Each structure stands twice: as C-alpha cells, then as structure tokens.
Amino acid sequence: MDHRLWMYNMHYETGAGLKPEFIDGVRNFIEHTMTLDIFKINGLVRCPCSVCKCLKFFEPDRVMVHLYRNGFKPRYFVWSDHGESDGLDGIFYNSMPVDVYNMVAPHGQIRVEQVRVEHDRVEHDRVHEMINDAFGVQGGMESEQYFDEAPNEEARHFYDQLEESSRPLCEGSPHSALSVAVRLMNIKSDWNVPNVAMDSMVDLLGELVNLEFNIPKNFYQAKRLVSKLGLTYDRIHCYVNGCMLFYKTDSELENCKFCGHTRYKGTPAGKMVPVQAMHYLPLIPRLKRLYASMRSAPHMRWHREYRRPPGVLSHPSDGEAWKHFDNVYPDFASEPRNVRLGLCSDGFTPFCNNALPYSCWPVFLTPYNLPPEMCMTSPYIFLSCVIPGPRNPKSLIDVYLQPLIDELKQLWFEGVLTYDISNKQNFIMRASLMWTINDFPAYGMLSGWMTAGKLACPYCMENSKAFTLKHGRKNTWFDCHRQFLPMDHEFRKMKMHLGKIRLKVTPHLHYSQGIKFGREFLNYLKLQKLHLLDFLDMVLNIIGPNKAYFGSCRIGRTICYDII
C-alpha cells in the first residue's frame, strides 16, 4: 500500500495548492474507473471522496473535482468499490464482475428500491467470486493456478454444488438459477410476502421466460436450491416454561421429563403442532464459510500479521486479556486461523408497547480475528439463535443455549476440518469464546452470577460491605465508598465527622478519585446543616417535580430515613 500514500498527502505543508503526485494519482484513478463495466453502461462512477464515500454516482469530471476538493475517504488504499481485491502478495487484482447498475437516479442519488437490488447483485457477485477462488479463476479469466492442497470432501461438494447452480441461465445472462432463488428469498424476507403469493409470482415468472431456463418452479424449490449453500437452520421444539429442549437423545420424547406436560398441542384444524419451538442457526458452517471466500479468508489472520506498536490499542488483540489467553493456551494461539469469538445477547419486545408483554432474546456471535472495520459489520455478526418468549428466560437461558454450547465444545476440544481458500490448505479450525457483551442483568443470566443482593458485585464478592436499610429493607453500598479512595485521602481520617471508619482496602480493587458521597459523608452534611432536598439536588441531580416526588414517595422517605 506504500505506493498509494499519495492519496492522503494531497496538500503542501504550507497548505498552498495540491501536490503533483496527488493530481496525477487522481487522474490515474479516473482512468481506471472508466474501464469498469458500470461506466460503460451508465457513464457514471462511484465517488470515493470523503463526503460521498462511494455512495453516490457522478460523471468522471465531477468525481475528479470532488477528490481535488475533499480528498479520498479514509483508509481506501484498496479500491474495493472500484473493482479491486487485496491479494496475499500485496498486489491489487481487478476482480469486479459485470455490473448492471442501470437505474441511477438524477444527481447521483440511489433510490431505496435500487439499494436493495444493488445489495442482491453484490451478493450474486460474491457467489461468483467464491467459485473463481475455488477453481483458480481470477477476474473471470482462466489461470493455471493449482491447489497446493485439494479441498476436503465437504468443501469440494460445496464448490461443486455452487458451480452447478451458478451457471448462467443463457449465454450472456448475469443471472443463474441460484441468483434467482436468492433474489426470491430476499424479496420474501424484505416485504414479508406469504408463501402462497410467492408461488403465484414464481408461476408467473415461469410463464414469462423461456421454458429452457432452469429457474425454480415454486417457492419450495427455491428454498431447496438455496439450501445447497449449507447455511441451514434447525427448528428445535422446547417447552414454554423453559424446562428442556427436545434435542439429541430427548428429541423423540412426547412429554417434558421434568414437569410432564405434553410436547404438542392441537389446532382448530386438528393438526398437532409443538407448544413452542426455537430456531437455531449452526455456527460451524458459518465459520467455515469465512475461509471459503477470498473476501474474508486472508483477513482471518489479520490479528497476527498486522501487529500494532506497543502502547497502541486499536483491536481486542492489543489488550491484556487477549495476550493472557495466548500465554495460557499457547497451542491454540500457535494457529492464527483459530477463531476468537464474542457473544452478545439481550432481550427486546418485538411488538408495540401497548401489546401484551413479550420478551424475545436473540444471541449473536462475532469473530474478532477480522480487522476493526470488518468484525463489527453486519456480514460478520452471526445470529446464533432466537430464544422465544413470552417471558425472560432468566436462569434457564442455559437450557436454550445447549446447541451452541455443544458446538463451542466441539470447536474447542476437537476442532473441525476446514479448507482455507487463501492458502489452498486444509487445517483443523478451533474456536474459543473470549467475551460476552451484555448489560448487568444479562451478565448475571449468562454467567450464573446473582446480580442482586449483598453479593451482587462480581469483583468484591465475599468482601462486599453492603448492608440492608432498616426502613427501606433494601441493600445498599453507601457505606463502602471510602475503600476506593487513595490511602492518603483526607476523608479516611475524619473520624469525628464521618462516623464509622472503614479503612480496609480490598487488594484486587482499583482506586478511583472523586467518590464523595455515602453514609459518612451524609452525616458530615448533616453537621453542616444542609437541607435534605439540597443534598438530593447535589447527589441525585433531581430537579423540578421529580425532586418533590422522590421526597414524597415511600421509597424515597425510607431511604432518606436510613441514610440519615
């Protein structure tokens, strides 16, 4: 990328004028964009300036003016939106297939409907890139590239299925049976189209096109064709109380083995359906797909190959937790392609607030091997499962996480055979769950730690100095604040004003500055004859009618009685 440093060195140090290398570089960039198929079709190119950020289309001259005025968008060394892909050897290859963006609105704006169509076509292009990567083709041109190691049987079957279903419908057509099926699935998902309506649309489509085109005959065939990608989901029956999953050895049971309730219920039509079901999306096939495409496979080693200088924290791999894990498990860390995962879960209400309470819990996983600009984007955030409602699963969340836990155990202890398209090698991929990302109540659910009561703090644990309010009958930590103060702080020796002296310092706790409220400090305020409502203004920052309400409500009064 050194040869493109001119992109971000446009002005002289004095700020007067543009540098000649920047002007020449912009001209070369414009000449490159005029060779793309999108320009040949529409006469427009994407504008990569720091304002448009490749979201708008303009004529080449206008794009040139934008670049002279605004410069390139940040970190655009690889012109990925203009037909380039980053090769392992540091060479940038032209790899953008034929584009058919033929609905550009005036002034370079893109309609919402067109954004959906563009996204679908980009996904179709990625399918072709995976085929080209697998069979040694770059940029649609055949090469004599050979496999250093042949793909394993599963990977070979996947590539064969992908190649077979991605053949063009006719000569020169940008669509294949697979792309048509994927578009139909996207339309159904985006607009919530019923299955019967999709069948009618597919029937009409079959009547309009040539009968020789091997397109799906109905929505069921479209689903079967897309399933060849291997990214399926499992529908696991469960009981509404969260007692158990009808999973693995229990999959044939008719009744819950804990409460005895039946697994099925009858419908008005006389059909037996499960009382409740959970949708689970297997993790292992999705991790394998990261190594099946050149768009993601080389970047899975980014955390190892692009080390930052000491003292720079720009990625989780720069943190102490990552380095400590590497020291504890050196056999896992020796393979940079092993996956480090983070898990995130929280509840939400899918219906309006006026409806009956209903809490649904999705569980997401994301790989942290990728660079920062990729690991938190939607293509690399995997939905693992959706825990059904209507109630919060609370401590029973581990029942619903059984399939995920089984996969994580397999990935940690055994690993799975995976084909890395970037190195043309098979390897045993392992994975570890490094972090969970959640709020404090969800932290208690996932970890099993009780986040209420006197032992709620996971750092203090049995060293907690929490006590129960006499009138409020609630746990409080108002008397524990001084253990966080520095040893030489003046409040530690104010026995006359602060009452009880708690000088014991918990060794594993960090000191923090500026904690000046609590039971002892309130006694100090009382000696200074400060009014209670003035104290509420200062500590709780309550203003207006909320302050009066707090002072008049039962909880407010009892808490104030206790702390005074």
C-alpha positions as CSV (number, residue, x, y, z in Angstrom):
1,M,0.0,0.0,0.0
2,D,3.0,2.3,0.2
3,H,2.7,3.3,-3.4
4,R,-0.7,4.8,-2.6
5,L,0.3,7.1,0.2
6,W,-0.2,10.0,-2.2
7,M,-4.0,9.5,-1.6
8,Y,-3.7,11.1,1.8
9,N,-0.8,13.5,1.1
10,M,-2.6,16.0,-1.1
11,H,-1.5,19.4,0.2
12,Y,1.9,21.0,0.7
13,E,2.8,21.7,4.4
14,T,2.1,25.4,3.8
15,G,-1.4,24.5,2.6
16,A,-1.0,26.2,-0.8
17,G,-2.1,24.0,-3.7
18,L,-2.2,20.3,-4.5
19,K,0.9,18.2,-4.8
20,P,1.6,17.0,-8.4
21,E,1.7,13.3,-7.3
22,F,-1.8,13.7,-5.9
23,I,-3.1,15.3,-9.1
24,D,-1.5,12.5,-11.3
25,G,-2.8,9.8,-8.9
26,V,-6.4,11.2,-9.2
27,R,-6.1,11.2,-13.0
28,N,-4.9,7.6,-13.0
29,F,-7.8,6.7,-10.7
30,I,-10.3,8.3,-13.0
31,E,-8.8,6.4,-16.0
32,H,-9.1,3.2,-14.0
33,T,-12.8,3.8,-13.2
34,M,-13.6,4.5,-16.9
35,T,-12.5,0.9,-17.7
36,L,-15.2,-0.6,-15.4
37,D,-18.4,-2.1,-16.8
38,I,-20.6,0.2,-14.8
39,F,-19.1,3.2,-16.6
40,K,-19.5,1.6,-20.0
41,I,-23.2,1.0,-19.3
42,N,-24.2,4.2,-17.5
43,G,-21.3,6.6,-18.0
44,L,-21.2,7.1,-14.2
45,V,-18.7,6.1,-11.5
46,R,-18.8,5.9,-7.7
47,C,-17.4,9.0,-6.0
48,P,-14.9,7.9,-3.2
49,C,-14.4,11.4,-1.8
50,S,-14.6,11.9,2.0
51,V,-18.1,13.3,1.6
52,C,-19.8,10.9,-0.8
53,K,-17.9,7.8,0.5
54,C,-18.7,5.7,-2.6
55,L,-22.5,6.1,-2.0
56,K,-23.2,8.4,-5.0
57,F,-22.6,8.1,-8.7
58,F,-21.4,11.1,-10.9
59,E,-19.7,11.8,-14.2
60,P,-15.9,11.3,-14.1
61,D,-15.1,15.0,-14.3
62,R,-17.3,15.8,-11.3
63,V,-15.7,12.9,-9.3
64,M,-12.3,14.4,-10.1
65,V,-13.4,17.8,-8.7
66,H,-14.8,16.2,-5.6
67,L,-11.5,14.4,-5.0
68,Y,-9.5,17.6,-5.5
69,R,-11.7,19.4,-3.1
70,N,-12.5,16.8,-0.4
71,G,-9.8,14.1,-0.8
72,F,-10.4,10.3,-0.6
73,K,-12.4,8.7,2.1
74,P,-10.3,7.3,5.0
75,R,-8.3,4.1,4.5
76,Y,-9.3,3.4,0.9
77,F,-6.0,2.0,-0.2
78,V,-7.7,-0.9,-1.8
79,W,-10.3,0.3,-4.3
80,S,-12.7,-2.4,-3.4
81,D,-15.7,-0.4,-4.7
82,H,-14.0,0.1,-8.0
83,G,-13.1,-3.4,-8.9
84,E,-10.1,-4.3,-6.8
85,S,-9.4,-7.0,-4.2
86,D,-6.4,-7.3,-1.9
87,G,-4.2,-10.2,-2.8
88,L,-2.0,-12.1,-0.4
89,D,1.1,-11.0,-2.3
90,G,0.2,-7.3,-1.8
91,I,-0.9,-6.9,-5.5
92,F,-4.3,-5.5,-6.1
93,Y,-6.3,-7.5,-8.6
94,N,-9.2,-6.4,-10.7
95,S,-12.0,-8.7,-9.7
96,M,-15.3,-6.9,-10.1
97,P,-17.6,-8.9,-12.4
98,V,-20.1,-7.4,-14.8
99,D,-22.2,-4.7,-13.1
100,V,-25.6,-3.8,-14.3
101,Y,-26.4,-0.8,-12.1
102,N,-28.7,0.8,-14.7
103,M,-31.1,2.7,-12.5
104,V,-29.1,5.6,-11.2
105,A,-31.3,8.4,-10.3
106,P,-30.6,12.1,-11.2
107,H,-27.7,13.9,-9.3
108,G,-26.1,10.5,-8.5
109,Q,-28.7,9.6,-5.8
110,I,-29.8,6.0,-5.5
111,R,-33.3,5.1,-4.7
112,V,-34.2,2.8,-1.8
113,E,-35.5,0.2,-4.1
114,Q,-32.3,0.3,-6.1
115,V,-30.2,-0.1,-2.9
116,R,-31.9,-3.4,-2.3
117,V,-31.4,-4.5,-5.9
118,E,-27.7,-3.5,-5.7
119,H,-27.3,-5.5,-2.5
120,D,-28.7,-8.5,-4.1
121,R,-26.4,-8.2,-7.1
122,V,-23.4,-7.7,-4.9
123,E,-24.3,-11.0,-3.1
124,H,-24.6,-12.7,-6.5
125,D,-21.2,-11.3,-7.4
126,R,-19.7,-12.8,-4.2
127,V,-21.0,-16.2,-5.2
128,H,-19.1,-16.0,-8.5
129,E,-16.0,-14.8,-6.6
130,M,-16.2,-17.9,-4.4
131,I,-16.4,-20.1,-7.5
132,N,-13.5,-18.3,-9.1
133,D,-11.4,-18.6,-6.0
134,A,-12.1,-22.3,-5.7
135,F,-11.4,-23.2,-9.3
136,G,-8.4,-21.0,-9.9
137,V,-10.0,-18.2,-11.8
138,Q,-9.3,-14.5,-11.2
139,G,-11.4,-11.7,-12.6
140,G,-13.3,-14.1,-14.9
141,M,-10.1,-15.1,-16.8
142,E,-8.8,-18.6,-16.6
143,S,-5.4,-19.2,-15.0
144,E,-3.2,-22.1,-14.4
145,Q,-3.3,-21.7,-10.7
146,Y,-3.2,-25.0,-9.0
147,F,-4.2,-26.2,-5.5
148,D,-1.4,-26.6,-3.0
149,E,-3.8,-29.0,-1.4
150,A,-7.1,-30.3,-2.7
151,P,-10.2,-29.2,-0.8
152,N,-11.6,-31.8,1.6
153,E,-14.7,-33.7,0.6
154,E,-17.1,-31.4,2.2
155,A,-15.6,-28.3,0.7
156,R,-15.3,-29.9,-2.7
157,H,-19.0,-30.9,-2.6
158,F,-19.9,-27.3,-1.6
159,Y,-17.9,-25.8,-4.5
160,D,-19.4,-28.3,-7.0
161,Q,-22.9,-27.6,-5.9
162,L,-22.1,-23.8,-6.1
163,E,-20.7,-24.1,-9.6
164,E,-23.6,-26.3,-10.8
165,S,-26.3,-23.9,-9.5
166,S,-24.5,-20.8,-10.6
167,R,-24.4,-21.5,-14.3
168,P,-25.9,-18.6,-16.4
169,L,-29.5,-19.1,-17.5
170,C,-28.4,-18.4,-21.0
171,E,-25.3,-17.1,-22.8
172,G,-24.5,-13.6,-21.6
173,S,-27.1,-13.6,-18.8
174,P,-25.9,-12.2,-15.5
175,H,-28.3,-14.4,-13.6
176,S,-28.3,-18.1,-12.7
177,A,-30.8,-20.4,-11.0
178,L,-29.1,-19.7,-7.7
179,S,-29.2,-15.9,-8.1
180,V,-32.9,-16.0,-9.0
181,A,-33.6,-18.2,-5.9
182,V,-31.6,-15.9,-3.6
183,R,-33.5,-12.8,-5.0
184,L,-36.8,-14.5,-4.4
185,M,-35.8,-15.3,-0.8
186,N,-34.7,-11.7,-0.3
187,I,-38.0,-10.3,-1.6
188,K,-40.0,-12.6,0.7
189,S,-37.9,-11.6,3.7
190,D,-37.8,-7.8,3.0
191,W,-41.5,-7.5,2.2
192,N,-42.9,-10.3,4.3
193,V,-44.6,-12.0,1.3
194,P,-46.7,-15.0,2.1
195,N,-45.7,-18.4,0.7
196,V,-48.9,-18.6,-1.5
197,A,-48.1,-15.2,-3.0
198,M,-44.5,-16.3,-3.7
199,D,-45.8,-19.4,-5.5
200,S,-48.0,-17.2,-7.7
201,M,-45.1,-14.9,-8.5
202,V,-42.8,-17.8,-9.4
203,D,-45.6,-19.3,-11.6
204,L,-45.9,-16.0,-13.5
205,L,-42.2,-15.7,-13.8
206,G,-42.0,-19.2,-15.3
207,E,-44.7,-18.3,-17.9
208,L,-42.8,-15.2,-19.0
209,V,-39.4,-16.7,-19.6
210,N,-38.1,-19.4,-21.8
211,L,-39.0,-22.9,-20.6
212,E,-35.4,-23.9,-21.1
213,F,-34.4,-21.7,-18.3
214,N,-33.9,-23.8,-15.3
215,I,-35.5,-21.5,-12.7
216,P,-37.3,-22.7,-9.6
217,K,-40.9,-23.8,-10.3
218,N,-42.2,-22.8,-6.9
219,F,-41.0,-21.3,-3.6
220,Y,-40.2,-24.8,-2.2
221,Q,-37.8,-25.5,-5.0
222,A,-36.2,-22.0,-4.4
223,K,-35.6,-22.9,-0.7
224,R,-34.1,-26.3,-1.7
225,L,-31.7,-24.6,-4.1
226,V,-30.5,-22.1,-1.6
227,S,-30.1,-24.8,1.0
228,K,-27.2,-26.1,-1.2
229,L,-25.1,-23.3,0.3
230,G,-25.2,-25.3,3.5
231,L,-26.3,-22.5,5.8
232,T,-29.5,-24.1,7.1
233,Y,-31.2,-23.7,10.5
234,D,-32.6,-26.2,13.0
235,R,-36.1,-25.9,14.5
236,I,-35.9,-27.3,18.0
237,H,-39.0,-28.0,20.0
238,C,-39.0,-26.7,23.5
239,Y,-41.4,-26.2,26.4
240,V,-42.9,-22.8,27.2
241,N,-41.6,-22.9,30.8
242,G,-38.0,-23.5,29.6
243,C,-37.7,-26.8,31.3
244,M,-36.0,-28.6,28.5
245,L,-35.3,-28.8,24.8
246,F,-36.4,-31.8,22.8
247,Y,-32.9,-32.2,21.5
248,K,-30.5,-35.0,20.8
249,T,-31.4,-38.0,23.0
250,D,-34.6,-36.3,24.1
251,S,-35.8,-35.5,20.5
252,E,-38.3,-38.4,20.5
253,L,-39.9,-37.7,23.8
254,E,-43.6,-36.7,23.8
255,N,-43.7,-35.1,27.2
256,C,-41.5,-32.9,29.3
257,K,-39.4,-35.1,31.5
258,F,-39.4,-32.5,34.3
259,C,-43.0,-31.2,34.5
260,G,-44.7,-33.9,32.5
261,H,-46.6,-31.5,30.1
262,T,-47.2,-32.6,26.6
263,R,-44.9,-31.5,23.7
264,Y,-47.7,-30.8,21.2
265,K,-51.0,-29.0,21.1
266,G,-53.9,-29.3,18.8
267,T,-55.0,-26.7,16.3
268,P,-58.6,-26.0,15.3
269,A,-57.9,-27.8,12.0
270,G,-57.0,-30.9,14.0
271,K,-53.2,-30.7,13.4
272,M,-50.7,-31.3,16.1
273,V,-48.0,-28.6,16.4
274,P,-45.3,-28.0,19.1
275,V,-46.2,-25.9,22.0
276,Q,-43.1,-23.8,21.4
277,A,-40.1,-24.0,19.1
278,M,-36.7,-22.3,19.0
279,H,-34.8,-21.6,15.8
280,Y,-31.1,-22.4,15.9
281,L,-28.5,-21.5,13.2
282,P,-25.4,-23.7,13.4
283,L,-22.2,-21.9,14.0
284,I,-19.7,-24.3,12.4
285,P,-20.9,-23.9,8.8
286,R,-20.8,-20.1,9.1
287,L,-17.2,-20.2,10.4
288,K,-16.2,-22.5,7.5
289,R,-17.7,-20.0,5.0
290,L,-15.3,-17.4,6.3
291,Y,-12.5,-19.5,4.9
292,A,-14.3,-20.3,1.7
293,S,-14.0,-16.9,0.1
294,M,-11.1,-14.6,-0.6
295,R,-13.1,-11.7,0.7
296,S,-12.7,-12.9,4.3
297,A,-10.2,-15.8,4.4
298,P,-7.0,-13.6,4.2
299,H,-8.4,-11.2,6.9
300,M,-8.9,-14.0,9.4
301,R,-5.1,-13.8,10.1
302,W,-5.1,-10.0,10.4
303,H,-4.7,-10.0,14.2
304,R,-1.4,-11.9,13.9
305,E,0.0,-10.4,10.7
306,Y,-0.7,-6.8,11.4
307,R,0.8,-6.2,14.9
308,R,0.4,-2.7,16.3
309,P,3.2,-0.9,18.1
310,P,3.4,-1.2,21.9
311,G,1.0,1.1,23.6
312,V,-1.5,1.3,20.7
313,L,-4.9,-0.1,21.4
314,S,-6.9,-0.4,18.2
315,H,-8.2,-4.0,18.3
316,P,-9.0,-6.6,21.1
317,S,-5.8,-8.4,20.2
318,D,-3.9,-5.4,21.6
319,G,-5.5,-5.9,25.0
320,E,-4.1,-7.7,28.1
321,A,-6.9,-10.3,28.1
322,W,-6.0,-11.5,24.6
323,K,-2.3,-11.7,25.4
324,H,-3.0,-13.5,28.7
325,F,-5.1,-16.1,26.8
326,D,-2.3,-16.6,24.4
327,N,0.1,-17.3,27.3
328,V,-2.2,-19.7,29.0
329,Y,-3.1,-21.6,25.8
330,P,-0.1,-21.5,23.5
331,D,-1.2,-24.4,21.4
332,F,-4.4,-22.6,20.5
333,A,-2.5,-19.3,19.8
334,S,0.1,-21.0,17.6
335,E,-2.5,-21.3,14.8
336,P,-3.6,-17.7,13.8
337,R,-6.6,-19.1,11.9
338,N,-8.2,-20.3,15.1
339,V,-11.3,-18.2,15.7
340,R,-11.8,-15.9,18.7
341,L,-15.5,-15.2,19.3
342,G,-17.5,-12.7,21.2
343,L,-21.1,-13.4,22.3
344,C,-23.8,-10.8,22.7
345,S,-27.4,-11.2,24.0
346,D,-30.2,-9.0,25.3
347,G,-33.9,-9.0,25.3
348,F,-36.3,-6.9,23.3
349,T,-40.0,-6.5,22.7
350,P,-40.8,-7.3,19.1
351,F,-44.3,-5.9,19.3
352,C,-45.6,-2.4,20.2
353,N,-45.5,-1.3,23.8
354,N,-49.3,-1.4,24.1
355,A,-49.4,-5.1,23.4
356,L,-49.1,-7.8,26.0
357,P,-45.6,-8.1,27.4
358,Y,-43.4,-10.3,25.3
359,S,-39.6,-10.7,25.7
360,C,-37.5,-12.3,22.9
361,W,-33.8,-12.9,23.3
362,P,-31.5,-13.2,20.2
363,V,-28.0,-14.4,20.6
364,F,-25.2,-13.1,18.3
365,L,-21.7,-14.2,17.7
366,T,-18.9,-12.3,16.0
367,P,-15.3,-13.3,15.1
368,Y,-12.6,-11.0,16.4
369,N,-9.9,-12.3,14.1
370,L,-11.0,-9.7,11.5
371,P,-9.7,-6.1,11.3
372,P,-11.7,-3.5,13.2
373,E,-13.5,-2.2,10.1
374,M,-14.9,-5.7,9.4
375,C,-15.5,-7.5,12.6
376,M,-18.4,-5.3,13.7
377,T,-20.2,-5.1,10.4
378,S,-23.4,-7.0,9.7
379,P,-22.0,-9.7,7.3
380,Y,-19.8,-10.9,10.1
381,I,-22.3,-10.8,13.0
382,F,-23.9,-14.2,13.1
383,L,-27.3,-14.7,14.6
384,S,-27.0,-18.0,16.5
385,C,-30.5,-18.5,18.0
386,V,-33.6,-16.7,19.0
387,I,-34.9,-17.6,22.4
388,P,-38.7,-17.4,22.3
389,G,-40.8,-15.6,24.8
390,P,-43.1,-14.5,26.2
391,R,-41.1,-14.3,29.4
392,N,-37.5,-13.5,30.3
393,P,-35.6,-16.9,30.4
394,K,-33.5,-15.7,33.4
395,S,-31.5,-18.6,34.9
396,L,-33.0,-21.0,32.3
397,I,-31.1,-19.4,29.5
398,D,-28.5,-22.2,29.6
399,V,-31.3,-24.6,28.5
400,Y,-31.8,-22.7,25.3
401,L,-28.0,-22.4,24.7
402,Q,-27.4,-26.1,24.7
403,P,-26.9,-26.5,20.9
404,L,-24.5,-23.5,20.9
405,I,-22.6,-24.9,23.9
406,D,-22.2,-28.3,22.2
407,E,-20.8,-26.6,19.1
408,L,-18.4,-24.5,21.1
409,K,-17.2,-27.5,23.0
410,Q,-16.5,-29.3,19.7
411,L,-14.7,-26.4,18.3
412,W,-12.5,-26.1,21.4
413,F,-11.7,-29.7,22.2
414,E,-11.7,-31.3,18.8
415,G,-11.9,-28.7,16.0
416,V,-13.3,-29.2,12.6
417,L,-11.6,-29.8,9.2
418,T,-11.8,-26.6,7.2
419,Y,-10.5,-25.6,3.8
420,D,-8.7,-22.2,3.6
421,I,-9.0,-20.9,0.1
422,S,-6.4,-18.2,0.7
423,N,-3.6,-20.7,1.4
424,K,-5.1,-23.6,-0.5
425,Q,-4.8,-25.8,2.5
426,N,-6.9,-27.9,4.8
427,F,-6.5,-27.3,8.6
428,I,-8.2,-28.1,11.9
429,M,-10.1,-25.0,12.9
430,R,-10.7,-24.4,16.6
431,A,-12.6,-21.6,18.3
432,S,-12.8,-20.1,21.7
433,L,-15.4,-17.8,23.3
434,M,-13.4,-14.9,24.6
435,W,-16.0,-12.4,25.8
436,T,-19.7,-11.8,26.4
437,I,-21.1,-8.4,25.7
438,N,-24.2,-7.5,27.7
439,D,-25.7,-5.3,30.4
440,F,-25.5,-6.3,34.1
441,P,-28.8,-8.3,34.3
442,A,-27.9,-10.2,31.2
443,Y,-24.4,-10.7,32.6
444,G,-26.0,-12.5,35.6
445,M,-28.1,-14.7,33.3
446,L,-25.2,-15.8,31.1
447,S,-22.6,-16.2,33.9
448,G,-24.9,-17.6,36.6
449,W,-23.8,-14.9,39.0
450,M,-26.5,-13.4,41.2
451,T,-26.6,-9.7,40.3
452,A,-28.9,-8.8,43.2
453,G,-28.4,-8.8,46.9
454,K,-25.3,-8.2,49.0
455,L,-23.0,-10.3,46.9
456,A,-24.1,-8.7,43.6
457,C,-20.7,-7.2,42.7
458,P,-18.6,-9.8,40.8
459,Y,-15.4,-8.1,41.9
460,C,-16.0,-7.6,45.6
461,M,-17.7,-11.0,46.1
462,E,-17.4,-12.0,49.7
463,N,-15.5,-8.8,50.6
464,S,-18.6,-6.7,49.9
465,K,-19.6,-4.3,52.7
466,A,-23.2,-4.0,51.6
467,F,-25.8,-3.7,54.3
468,T,-29.6,-3.6,54.5
469,L,-31.5,-0.4,55.1
470,K,-33.6,-0.6,58.3
471,H,-36.7,1.1,57.0
472,G,-36.3,0.7,53.2
473,R,-35.4,-3.0,53.6
474,K,-33.1,-2.8,50.5
475,N,-29.4,-3.5,50.1
476,T,-27.1,-0.5,49.8
477,W,-23.4,0.2,49.3
478,F,-23.4,3.8,50.7
479,D,-21.1,2.8,53.5
480,C,-18.5,1.2,51.2
481,H,-17.2,4.2,49.2
482,R,-14.0,5.0,51.2
483,Q,-12.3,1.7,50.3
484,F,-11.9,3.1,46.8
485,L,-10.2,6.3,47.9
486,P,-6.4,6.7,47.9
487,M,-4.7,5.9,51.2
488,D,-3.7,9.5,51.8
489,H,-7.2,10.9,51.1
490,E,-8.4,13.3,53.9
491,F,-11.8,11.5,54.3
492,R,-10.1,8.4,55.6
493,K,-9.1,10.1,58.8
494,M,-12.2,12.2,59.5
495,K,-13.4,10.1,62.4
496,M,-15.3,12.9,64.1
497,H,-17.5,13.8,61.1
498,L,-17.7,10.5,59.2
499,G,-18.6,8.1,62.0
500,K,-17.6,4.5,61.2
501,I,-14.1,4.0,59.9
502,R,-13.7,1.5,57.1
503,L,-10.1,1.7,56.2
504,K,-9.7,-1.9,54.9
505,V,-8.7,-1.9,51.3
506,T,-9.7,-4.8,49.0
507,P,-6.4,-5.7,47.2
508,H,-8.0,-6.6,43.9
509,L,-10.0,-3.3,43.6
510,H,-8.8,-0.3,41.7
511,Y,-8.8,3.1,43.4
512,S,-11.0,5.8,41.9
513,Q,-11.0,9.5,42.6
514,G,-13.8,11.8,43.4
515,I,-16.3,9.5,45.3
516,K,-17.6,11.9,48.0
517,F,-21.0,10.6,49.0
518,G,-22.2,7.9,51.3
519,R,-23.4,7.4,54.7
520,E,-20.5,9.0,56.5
521,F,-20.4,11.9,54.1
522,L,-24.1,12.5,54.6
523,N,-23.5,12.6,58.4
524,Y,-21.0,15.3,57.6
525,L,-23.6,17.2,55.6
526,K,-26.0,16.9,58.5
527,L,-23.4,18.5,60.8
528,Q,-23.1,21.3,58.2
529,K,-26.9,21.8,58.4
530,L,-27.5,21.2,54.8
531,H,-31.2,20.5,53.9
532,L,-32.1,17.1,52.6
533,L,-33.5,18.4,49.3
534,D,-30.3,20.3,48.7
535,F,-28.5,17.0,49.2
536,L,-30.8,15.4,46.6
537,D,-30.0,18.2,44.2
538,M,-26.3,17.6,44.6
539,V,-26.1,13.8,44.7
540,L,-29.1,12.6,42.6
541,N,-29.2,15.6,40.3
542,I,-33.0,15.6,40.6
543,I,-34.8,18.9,39.6
544,G,-38.3,20.2,39.3
545,P,-41.3,18.0,40.1
546,N,-39.2,14.8,40.2
547,K,-37.4,16.1,43.3
548,A,-40.7,16.6,45.1
549,Y,-42.0,13.2,44.0
550,F,-38.8,11.5,45.3
551,G,-39.1,13.2,48.6
552,S,-42.8,12.3,49.0
553,C,-42.8,8.7,47.8
554,R,-42.5,5.8,50.3
555,I,-39.2,4.5,48.9
556,G,-37.6,8.0,49.0
557,R,-38.6,8.6,52.6
558,T,-37.5,5.2,53.8
559,I,-34.1,5.5,52.1
560,C,-33.6,9.0,53.5
561,Y,-34.5,7.8,57.0
562,D,-31.9,5.1,56.8
563,I,-29.1,7.2,55.4
564,I,-29.7,10.0,58.0
